[in-house]
């Protein structure tokens, strides 16, 4: 089965340079991106059946990822 990876550079392909700059210049953004990556990796492990979790837990992680992605989008617009 195919699953999207949802990496930030894939989610925001038109903002790769700004993503890189924020990761260098903005410590809060770096922490935000790290948390997004951590949650995203956990989702991928569960979807690929490398880890096991309930549907409720997986759905909660996906909601967290969406909130984090929205926060990244706000930072990219500023």
mmCIF file of the C-alpha atoms, coordinates in Angstrom:
data_MODEL
# 
_entry.id   MODEL 
# 
loop_
_atom_site.group_PDB 
_atom_site.id 
_atom_site.type_symbol 
_atom_site.label_atom_id 
_atom_site.label_alt_id 
_atom_site.label_comp_id 
_atom_site.label_asym_id 
_atom_site.label_entity_id 
_atom_site.label_seq_id 
_atom_site.pdbx_PDB_ins_code 
_atom_site.Cartn_x 
_atom_site.Cartn_y 
_atom_site.Cartn_z 
_atom_site.occupancy 
_atom_site.B_iso_or_equiv 
_atom_site.pdbx_formal_charge 
_atom_site.auth_seq_id 
_atom_site.auth_comp_id 
_atom_site.auth_asym_id 
_atom_site.auth_atom_id 
_atom_site.pdbx_PDB_model_num 
ATOM 1  C CA . UNK A 1 1  ? 0.000  0.000  0.000  1.00 0.00 ? 1  UNK A CA 1 
ATOM 2  C CA . UNK A 1 2  ? 1.225  3.505  -0.841 1.00 0.00 ? 2  UNK A CA 1 
ATOM 3  C CA . UNK A 1 3  ? 1.344  6.182  1.838  1.00 0.00 ? 3  UNK A CA 1 
ATOM 4  C CA . UNK A 1 4  ? 2.380  9.799  1.420  1.00 0.00 ? 4  UNK A CA 1 
ATOM 5  C CA . UNK A 1 5  ? 5.345  10.821 3.533  1.00 0.00 ? 5  UNK A CA 1 
ATOM 6  C CA . UNK A 1 6  ? 4.149  14.377 4.317  1.00 0.00 ? 6  UNK A CA 1 
ATOM 7  C CA . UNK A 1 7  ? 7.658  15.779 4.758  1.00 0.00 ? 7  UNK A CA 1 
ATOM 8  C CA . UNK A 1 8  ? 7.679  19.552 5.145  1.00 0.00 ? 8  UNK A CA 1 
ATOM 9  C CA . UNK A 1 9  ? 9.555  20.094 1.886  1.00 0.00 ? 9  UNK A CA 1 
ATOM 10 C CA . UNK A 1 10 ? 6.855  18.043 0.127  1.00 0.00 ? 10 UNK A CA 1 
ATOM 11 C CA . UNK A 1 11 ? 4.037  19.879 1.879  1.00 0.00 ? 11 UNK A CA 1 
ATOM 12 C CA . UNK A 1 12 ? 5.521  23.298 1.030  1.00 0.00 ? 12 UNK A CA 1 
ATOM 13 C CA . UNK A 1 13 ? 7.471  22.802 -2.224 1.00 0.00 ? 13 UNK A CA 1 
ATOM 14 C CA . UNK A 1 14 ? 7.322  26.511 -3.093 1.00 0.00 ? 14 UNK A CA 1 
ATOM 15 C CA . UNK A 1 15 ? 8.857  27.501 0.240  1.00 0.00 ? 15 UNK A CA 1 
ATOM 16 C CA . UNK A 1 16 ? 11.892 25.243 0.505  1.00 0.00 ? 16 UNK A CA 1 
ATOM 17 C CA . UNK A 1 17 ? 14.353 28.147 0.727  1.00 0.00 ? 17 UNK A CA 1 
ATOM 18 C CA . UNK A 1 18 ? 12.282 29.849 3.413  1.00 0.00 ? 18 UNK A CA 1 
ATOM 19 C CA . UNK A 1 19 ? 11.982 26.553 5.321  1.00 0.00 ? 19 UNK A CA 1 
ATOM 20 C CA . UNK A 1 20 ? 15.758 26.197 5.299  1.00 0.00 ? 20 UNK A CA 1 
ATOM 21 C CA . UNK A 1 21 ? 16.305 29.810 6.349  1.00 0.00 ? 21 UNK A CA 1 
ATOM 22 C CA . UNK A 1 22 ? 13.826 29.557 9.220  1.00 0.00 ? 22 UNK A CA 1 
ATOM 23 C CA . UNK A 1 23 ? 15.469 26.362 10.449 1.00 0.00 ? 23 UNK A CA 1 
ATOM 24 C CA . UNK A 1 24 ? 18.774 28.215 10.625 1.00 0.00 ? 24 UNK A CA 1 
ATOM 25 C CA . UNK A 1 25 ? 17.570 31.565 11.960 1.00 0.00 ? 25 UNK A CA 1 
ATOM 26 C CA . UNK A 1 26 ? 14.525 30.771 14.129 1.00 0.00 ? 26 UNK A CA 1 
ATOM 27 C CA . UNK A 1 27 ? 15.003 28.432 17.093 1.00 0.00 ? 27 UNK A CA 1 
ATOM 28 C CA . UNK A 1 28 ? 11.244 28.242 17.726 1.00 0.00 ? 28 UNK A CA 1 
ATOM 29 C CA . UNK A 1 29 ? 10.640 27.248 14.119 1.00 0.00 ? 29 UNK A CA 1 
ATOM 30 C CA . UNK A 1 30 ? 13.373 24.625 14.360 1.00 0.00 ? 30 UNK A CA 1 
ATOM 31 C CA . UNK A 1 31 ? 11.613 23.105 17.394 1.00 0.00 ? 31 UNK A CA 1 
ATOM 32 C CA . UNK A 1 32 ? 8.271  23.249 15.579 1.00 0.00 ? 32 UNK A CA 1 
ATOM 33 C CA . UNK A 1 33 ? 9.727  21.518 12.517 1.00 0.00 ? 33 UNK A CA 1 
ATOM 34 C CA . UNK A 1 34 ? 11.403 18.896 14.715 1.00 0.00 ? 34 UNK A CA 1 
ATOM 35 C CA . UNK A 1 35 ? 8.110  18.152 16.478 1.00 0.00 ? 35 UNK A CA 1 
ATOM 36 C CA . UNK A 1 36 ? 6.320  17.918 13.115 1.00 0.00 ? 36 UNK A CA 1 
ATOM 37 C CA . UNK A 1 37 ? 8.975  15.491 11.873 1.00 0.00 ? 37 UNK A CA 1 
ATOM 38 C CA . UNK A 1 38 ? 8.745  13.411 15.050 1.00 0.00 ? 38 UNK A CA 1 
ATOM 39 C CA . UNK A 1 39 ? 4.952  13.091 14.818 1.00 0.00 ? 39 UNK A CA 1 
ATOM 40 C CA . UNK A 1 40 ? 5.117  12.434 11.079 1.00 0.00 ? 40 UNK A CA 1 
ATOM 41 C CA . UNK A 1 41 ? 7.698  9.656  11.502 1.00 0.00 ? 41 UNK A CA 1 
ATOM 42 C CA . UNK A 1 42 ? 5.559  7.975  14.139 1.00 0.00 ? 42 UNK A CA 1 
ATOM 43 C CA . UNK A 1 43 ? 2.574  8.054  11.781 1.00 0.00 ? 43 UNK A CA 1 
ATOM 44 C CA . UNK A 1 44 ? 4.660  6.544  8.988  1.00 0.00 ? 44 UNK A CA 1 
ATOM 45 C CA . UNK A 1 45 ? 5.919  3.740  11.258 1.00 0.00 ? 45 UNK A CA 1 
ATOM 46 C CA . UNK A 1 46 ? 2.353  2.902  12.262 1.00 0.00 ? 46 UNK A CA 1 
ATOM 47 C CA . UNK A 1 47 ? 1.019  3.047  8.698  1.00 0.00 ? 47 UNK A CA 1 
ATOM 48 C CA . UNK A 1 48 ? 3.826  0.786  7.504  1.00 0.00 ? 48 UNK A CA 1 
ATOM 49 C CA . UNK A 1 49 ? 3.047  -1.569 10.385 1.00 0.00 ? 49 UNK A CA 1 
ATOM 50 C CA . UNK A 1 50 ? 6.499  -1.160 11.914 1.00 0.00 ? 50 UNK A CA 1 
ATOM 51 C CA . UNK A 1 51 ? 4.752  -0.033 15.120 1.00 0.00 ? 51 UNK A CA 1 
ATOM 52 C CA . UNK A 1 52 ? 1.302  -0.919 16.372 1.00 0.00 ? 52 UNK A CA 1 
ATOM 53 C CA . UNK A 1 53 ? -1.312 1.524  17.596 1.00 0.00 ? 53 UNK A CA 1 
ATOM 54 C CA . UNK A 1 54 ? -5.051 1.888  17.871 1.00 0.00 ? 54 UNK A CA 1 
ATOM 55 C CA . UNK A 1 55 ? -7.005 3.775  15.239 1.00 0.00 ? 55 UNK A CA 1 
ATOM 56 C CA . UNK A 1 56 ? -7.824 6.370  17.895 1.00 0.00 ? 56 UNK A CA 1 
ATOM 57 C CA . UNK A 1 57 ? -4.128 6.961  18.608 1.00 0.00 ? 57 UNK A CA 1 
ATOM 58 C CA . UNK A 1 58 ? -3.261 7.177  14.901 1.00 0.00 ? 58 UNK A CA 1 
ATOM 59 C CA . UNK A 1 59 ? -6.102 9.624  14.262 1.00 0.00 ? 59 UNK A CA 1 
ATOM 60 C CA . UNK A 1 60 ? -4.893 11.742 17.181 1.00 0.00 ? 60 UNK A CA 1 
ATOM 61 C CA . UNK A 1 61 ? -1.378 11.815 15.722 1.00 0.00 ? 61 UNK A CA 1 
ATOM 62 C CA . UNK A 1 62 ? -2.756 12.878 12.354 1.00 0.00 ? 62 UNK A CA 1 
ATOM 63 C CA . UNK A 1 63 ? -4.657 15.722 14.005 1.00 0.00 ? 63 UNK A CA 1 
ATOM 64 C CA . UNK A 1 64 ? -1.463 16.782 15.782 1.00 0.00 ? 64 UNK A CA 1 
ATOM 65 C CA . UNK A 1 65 ? 0.405  16.740 12.476 1.00 0.00 ? 65 UNK A CA 1 
ATOM 66 C CA . UNK A 1 66 ? -2.266 18.925 10.890 1.00 0.00 ? 66 UNK A CA 1 
ATOM 67 C CA . UNK A 1 67 ? -2.082 21.466 13.726 1.00 0.00 ? 67 UNK A CA 1 
ATOM 68 C CA . UNK A 1 68 ? 1.710  21.532 13.456 1.00 0.00 ? 68 UNK A CA 1 
ATOM 69 C CA . UNK A 1 69 ? 1.502  21.920 9.676  1.00 0.00 ? 69 UNK A CA 1 
ATOM 70 C CA . UNK A 1 70 ? -0.869 24.860 10.123 1.00 0.00 ? 70 UNK A CA 1 
ATOM 71 C CA . UNK A 1 71 ? 1.596  26.482 12.533 1.00 0.00 ? 71 UNK A CA 1 
ATOM 72 C CA . UNK A 1 72 ? 4.405  25.981 10.003 1.00 0.00 ? 72 UNK A CA 1 
ATOM 73 C CA . UNK A 1 73 ? 2.245  27.566 7.288  1.00 0.00 ? 73 UNK A CA 1 
ATOM 74 C CA . UNK A 1 74 ? 1.651  30.620 9.480  1.00 0.00 ? 74 UNK A CA 1 
ATOM 75 C CA . UNK A 1 75 ? 5.401  31.014 10.064 1.00 0.00 ? 75 UNK A CA 1 
ATOM 76 C CA . UNK A 1 76 ? 6.060  30.699 6.328  1.00 0.00 ? 76 UNK A CA 1 
ATOM 77 C CA . UNK A 1 77 ? 3.533  33.445 5.537  1.00 0.00 ? 77 UNK A CA 1 
ATOM 78 C CA . UNK A 1 78 ? 5.129  35.892 7.994  1.00 0.00 ? 78 UNK A CA 1 
# 
